[in-house]
């Protein structure tokens, strides 16, 4: 359990900055995504 979450954390953190740079359209789509809504 710890290993899975441990690997998933760096992944999401690395993707977040990229999504922020994306256009407003992509950014809004990410906000509506349940999986991304929790961390944000």
WOLINHU-V305284 format. One record per backbone hydrogen bond with DSSP energy under -0.5 kcal/mol. CO is the residue of the C=O (numbers start at 1). NH is the residue of the N-H. E is the energy in kcal/mol with one decimal. If there is no record, write none. Layout:
((CO	NH	E) (CO	NH	E))
//
This chain:
((1	5	-2.0) (2	6	-2.6) (3	7	-2.1) (4	8	-1.9) (5	9	-1.9) (6	10	-1.0) (7	11	-1.2) (8	12	-2.3) (9	13	-2.4) (10	14	-2.2) (11	15	-1.8) (12	16	-2.2) (13	17	-1.0) (14	18	-0.7) (15	19	-2.3) (16	20	-2.2) (17	21	-1.4) (18	22	-0.9) (19	22	-0.5) (23	27	-2.4) (24	28	-2.9) (25	29	-1.9) (26	30	-2.1) (27	31	-1.9) (28	32	-1.7) (29	33	-0.6) (30	33	-0.9) (33	37	-1.9) (34	38	-1.3) (35	39	-0.6) (36	40	-1.7))
//
